[in-house]
Amino acid sequence: MVVGAVLDNRGNPLCCEMWPGNTADVKTLIPVTDRIRERFHVGQFCVVADRGMISAKTLKELEQRKIPYILGARMRRVKEVREEVLLRGGQFREVRPEGESRQDPSPLQVKEVWVKDRRYVVCLNPREARKDEQDRQILLEALKEKLKRDPKALIGNRGYRKYLKIDRDHIQIDPKKVEEDARFDGKWVLQTTADLPTDRVALKYKELWQVEQVFRDMKSILVTRPIYHQVDETIRGHVFCSFLALVLRKELDGRLERAGYSFEWADLKQDLKALQEITLAENGKRLAIRSECRGVCGKVFQAVGVGIPPTIRELQ
């Protein structure tokens, strides 16, 4: 099966979708947009996606339905992007400065390029650009050594071949190919019809990491896979329960963050699981006795606004 999740502007899960496992990504988007409009009574929204999810036919349908989109473009494969968008001049504008440590948000620079009536946004991460250049220099140094020993063995190597010029008599590094590859360092290109400022377009696309995080949580933390069911209804029920758990966890994460807490999920779950209550009956009375509140447990209850029951209380 194919599972999809719809997130809102703040990364909160709204609903989940399911299709048979042989459904192509390009066939899922338009039906989902129709259901979103009908189910949530949404007048306008913007679709943000990687280019692999959307076909040319889907693009036309989105434009006919006046649904704006922000899509990642294939820089190397699409001729218009490769030969026109990336070669256009223009000054990059800084959206996010480069931080002092790797933990700081990634630096980001953007510029807008129009090709006829098509709007593109070119994005640059200077930190990634330096890394791409360093990786290429390491690869070229290794390539020079291999050319000295056995140049013909490199012909079938795709990683090296993109930098080579192969003649009938000899094989050598092609400076033009190296220069061409350097044009892509630290960059990605977006195509959009959204009426948003250039920096907002880039930042919205960067938020796709939230989608990836949602699926990591569902697969690992919530153990959605594997699913041992043979009936469609029970499969849907299993995924829906995982989705409800995901919604609760996102809400819990939000409340902990607003309270200034950051806990490891394993520690949080362990401390909550250790908090238990037993019931004792004696002399016609029933008493509820709570175990000790340890670790992060008390702070979690505080963050969500739930009072911890007293250690001993009488039950009516």
C-alpha positions in Angstrom: 0.0 0.0 0.0 0.9 3.7 -0.4 0.3 5.9 2.6 0.1 9.7 2.3 -0.2 12.4 5.0 -1.6 15.9 4.6 0.1 18.6 6.8 -1.0 22.1 7.5 1.1 25.3 7.3 2.6 24.6 10.7 3.5 20.9 10.1 0.5 19.5 12.0 -1.0 16.3 10.5 -4.6 16.9 9.2 -5.5 13.6 7.6 -4.0 10.5 6.0 -4.7 8.8 2.7 -4.2 5.2 1.4 -3.9 3.7 -2.0 -3.0 0.2 -3.4 0.7 -0.5 -3.5 1.0 -0.2 -7.3 -0.4 3.3 -7.5 2.1 5.8 -9.1 2.8 9.0 -7.1 1.7 11.2 -10.1 -1.9 9.7 -9.9 -2.5 10.5 -6.2 -2.3 14.3 -6.1 -5.4 15.6 -7.9 -7.9 13.3 -6.1 -6.4 14.4 -2.8 -6.7 18.1 -3.6 -10.4 17.5 -4.5 -11.0 15.7 -1.2 -9.3 18.4 0.8 -11.5 21.1 -0.7 -14.7 19.0 -0.1 -13.8 17.7 3.4 -12.2 20.8 5.0 -14.1 23.5 2.9 -10.8 25.0 1.9 -11.1 27.7 -0.8 -7.4 28.1 -1.6 -4.2 26.2 -0.7 -0.7 25.7 -2.2 0.8 22.3 -3.1 4.5 21.9 -2.2 6.1 18.8 -3.6 9.2 17.2 -5.2 9.1 17.2 -9.0 9.0 13.4 -9.1 5.4 13.4 -7.7 3.9 15.5 -10.5 3.6 14.8 -14.2 3.1 17.3 -16.9 -0.6 16.3 -17.1 -1.0 16.9 -13.3 0.6 20.3 -13.7 -2.0 21.3 -16.3 -4.8 20.1 -14.0 -3.4 22.1 -11.1 -3.2 25.2 -13.3 -6.7 24.7 -14.7 -8.1 24.3 -11.1 -6.1 27.5 -10.1 -4.2 25.6 -7.4 -0.8 27.3 -6.9 2.2 25.0 -6.5 5.9 25.0 -5.5 7.9 22.2 -7.1 11.5 21.1 -7.0 12.8 21.3 -10.6 15.2 18.8 -12.1 18.3 21.0 -12.6 20.4 18.6 -14.7 17.7 16.9 -16.8 15.5 19.9 -17.8 17.1 21.9 -20.6 15.3 25.1 -19.7 16.5 25.0 -16.1 20.0 23.9 -17.0 20.7 26.3 -19.9 18.5 29.3 -19.2 17.6 29.5 -15.5 21.0 28.7 -14.0 22.8 30.8 -16.6 20.8 34.0 -15.9 22.6 36.7 -14.1 21.3 38.5 -11.0 22.2 39.0 -7.4 21.3 36.5 -4.8 19.4 37.9 -1.7 20.3 36.5 1.7 17.3 35.0 3.5 19.2 33.3 6.3 22.8 34.1 7.2 25.4 31.4 7.8 25.6 30.5 11.5 28.7 29.8 13.5 28.0 26.1 14.1 26.5 23.2 12.2 23.6 23.2 14.6 22.5 26.7 13.4 19.8 26.8 10.6 21.3 26.3 7.2 22.2 29.5 5.3 20.0 30.4 2.4 20.3 32.8 -0.5 17.6 33.2 -3.3 17.0 34.9 -6.6 14.0 35.0 -8.9 14.2 34.1 -12.6 11.4 34.4 -15.2 11.4 32.4 -18.5 8.5 33.7 -20.5 5.5 33.3 -18.1 7.2 30.6 -15.9 8.6 31.7 -12.6 11.6 30.0 -11.1 13.4 30.5 -7.8 17.1 29.6 -7.6 18.3 28.8 -4.1 21.8 28.6 -2.8 23.3 27.2 0.4 26.9 28.5 0.6 27.8 25.9 3.2 26.6 23.0 0.9 28.4 24.7 -2.1 31.7 24.5 -0.3 31.1 20.9 0.6 30.2 20.0 -3.0 33.4 21.7 -4.2 35.5 19.8 -1.7 33.9 16.5 -2.6 34.6 17.1 -6.3 38.2 18.0 -5.7 38.7 14.8 -3.7 37.1 12.8 -6.5 39.3 14.5 -9.1 42.5 13.8 -7.2 41.5 10.1 -7.0 40.6 10.2 -10.7 44.0 11.5 -11.7 45.7 8.7 -9.8 43.5 6.1 -11.5 44.2 7.6 -15.0 47.9 7.0 -14.4 47.3 3.3 -13.6 44.4 2.0 -15.7 42.4 4.6 -17.6 40.3 2.2 -19.6 38.8 0.8 -16.3 37.2 4.2 -15.7 35.0 4.1 -18.8 32.1 2.2 -17.1 32.3 4.1 -13.8 29.5 6.7 -13.8 30.9 8.7 -10.9 34.2 9.3 -12.8 32.9 9.3 -16.4 31.0 12.6 -16.0 34.4 14.4 -15.8 36.1 12.5 -18.6 36.8 13.3 -22.2 37.2 10.0 -24.1 39.0 10.0 -27.5 40.0 7.1 -29.6 43.6 7.1 -28.4 43.4 8.4 -24.8 41.2 9.4 -21.9 41.6 12.7 -20.0 39.8 15.0 -17.5 37.6 17.5 -19.4 37.9 21.0 -17.8 34.6 22.0 -19.4 32.7 19.2 -17.7 34.3 20.1 -14.4 33.2 23.7 -14.8 29.7 22.6 -15.8 29.3 20.5 -12.7 30.5 23.3 -10.5 27.5 25.4 -11.6 25.2 23.2 -9.5 27.2 23.4 -6.3 24.9 24.1 -3.3 21.9 25.0 -5.5 18.4 23.8 -6.1 15.7 25.3 -8.4 12.0 25.7 -7.7 9.2 26.3 -10.2 6.1 28.0 -8.8 2.8 29.7 -9.6 2.3 30.8 -6.0 1.8 34.5 -5.3 4.4 34.6 -2.5 7.7 36.5 -2.0 10.8 34.7 -3.3 12.1 34.0 0.2 8.7 32.5 1.3 8.7 30.2 -1.7 12.1 28.8 -0.8 11.3 28.5 2.9 8.0 26.7 2.2 9.8 24.2 0.1 12.4 23.6 2.8 9.6 22.7 5.1 9.1 19.4 3.2 11.5 17.9 5.9 8.4 17.9 8.1 6.7 15.4 5.8 9.8 13.2 5.9 9.9 13.4 9.7 6.2 12.4 9.9 6.9 9.2 7.9 10.0 8.4 10.0 7.9 8.8 13.2 5.1 6.6 11.8 7.5 3.8 10.6 10.0 3.8 13.5 8.6 5.4 16.7 4.9 4.3 16.1 5.9 1.0 14.5 3.3 1.2 11.7 5.3 -1.4 9.7 5.0 -4.3 9.3 1.2 -4.7 9.0 -0.2 -8.3 9.2 -3.7 -7.8 7.9 -5.5 -9.3 4.9 -8.7 -7.2 4.8 -8.8 -3.6 3.5 -10.8 -2.4 6.5 -8.4 -3.7 9.1 -5.4 -2.2 7.2 -7.1 1.2 7.1 -7.9 0.8 10.8 -4.3 0.0 11.7 -3.0 3.0 9.7 -5.7 5.3 11.2 -4.7 4.3 14.7 -1.1 5.1 13.9 -2.2 8.4 12.5 -4.1 9.3 15.6 -1.0 8.4 17.7 1.0 10.7 15.4 -1.4 13.6 16.0 -1.2 13.1 19.7 2.6 12.9 19.7 2.8 16.1 17.5 0.5 17.9 20.0 2.6 16.6 22.9 5.8 17.8 21.2 4.3 21.2 20.7 3.2 21.6 24.3 6.6 20.5 25.6 8.4 22.9 23.3 6.2 25.8 24.4 6.9 24.9 28.0 10.7 25.0 27.3 11.3 21.3 27.5 13.2 18.9 25.2 13.1 15.2 26.1 14.2 12.1 24.4 11.2 10.1 23.3 12.5 6.9 24.8 13.0 8.5 28.2 9.6 10.2 28.1 7.8 6.9 27.2 9.7 5.0 29.9 8.9 7.4 32.7 5.2 7.6 31.7 4.9 3.9 31.5 6.4 3.5 35.0 3.7 5.7 36.5 1.0 3.2 37.5 -1.9 3.0 39.9 -3.3 0.0 41.8 -6.6 -0.4 43.8 -6.7 -1.9 47.2 -9.9 -2.9 49.1 -9.9 -3.1 52.9 -12.6 -2.8 55.6 -15.2 -1.8 53.0 -13.0 0.9 51.6 -11.3 1.1 48.2 -8.0 3.0 47.9 -6.1 4.0 44.8 -2.4 4.0 45.3 -0.1 5.8 42.8 3.5 4.9 42.1 6.3 7.5 42.5 6.5 10.1 39.7 10.1 9.9 38.4 12.2 11.4 35.7 10.5 13.7 33.3 7.1 12.5 34.1 6.0 15.4 36.3 7.2 18.0 33.7 5.2 16.2 31.0 2.0 16.4 33.1 2.7 20.1 33.8 3.3 20.9 30.1 -0.1 19.4 29.1 -2.0 20.9 32.0 -3.0 17.7 33.6 -2.8 17.3 37.4 -1.1 14.2 38.8 -3.4 12.3 41.2 -2.5 12.2 44.9 -0.3 9.3 46.1 -3.3 7.8 47.9 -6.9 8.6 47.3 -10.2 7.0 48.4 -12.5 5.7 45.6 -16.3 6.1 45.9 
